[in-house]
Amino acid sequence: MTIKITGKLDIEKAARAVDRACLSGLPEAAELLLSESNVRVPVKTGALRDSGEAKCEGRSAAVTYSAPYAVPVHENLLSHHTVGEAKFLEHAANSPAVQREMAEALGRALRKEM
């Protein structure tokens, strides 16, 4: 993403705009990650996928799965899944396409604030 600034720049005003953009754009970015992770999550009954949640608090966001077996399913590379894959959340977070979509969501929020 490239931001072009012309004219006089008020650094404090710009910093406040970036701060507001983070607060307003972060929920959308977290939901994008959850959505892509849910595409990759192993599905037997759907309970693991349904336990996924995107949470935002201040300038922090987290995508979590609360099913009691979420961590073993995520970490077990030897298990075969007919639907989905191990490391579903990690693979989604490391996907360049997902990273680009999340950056675009934050960029849209920033443009609204400027």
Beta strands, then each sheet from edge to edge (+ up, - down):
strand 1: 52-57
strand 2: 60-65
sheet 1: 1+ 2-
end
